Amino acid sequence: MQPYPHSYSVVAAAGPEDSVRLSAQGLSAIASAPPREFDGPGDLWSPESLLVASLADCFVLTFRAISRPAKFAWRKLECQVDGVLERVDGVAQFSRFTTRATLIVPPGADIAKARLLLEKAERGCLISNSVRGTRSLAAEVRVDPV
């Protein structure tokens, strides 16, 4: 890992009616628009869905990063994050995030260690640590029958 601080730069560009084009150096551009809840088309990523996706992605990548030095073998991690946007003190903001993680491990895996690493990933996710809303983790560990 490179020493801190790290800097990230993204450009958002749009006209009065078209989707927003999000780009960053070296990355594929993506289109964004308001979600259905804000009268958008609902068929493109929105700032809201991108924020929630960032938490899910960061959780998986953080788990991957901490499982390596722990020498913990696993097969698959699926993470669903649900974010609740509401008006708090007259301002729209995400008030809570629930992370639902399902970890598939090989037979003979240490289930207690798996749960500990999932909890550590939730606490260590830098994106989750950067948002205001309350967070909760519902983790499930399943042994792969194969």
Helices and strands as residue ranges (DSSP letters): E 11-13, E 20-23, E 30-32, G 36-38, H 47-67, E 76-88, E 91-105, H 111-124, G 128-130, E 134-143
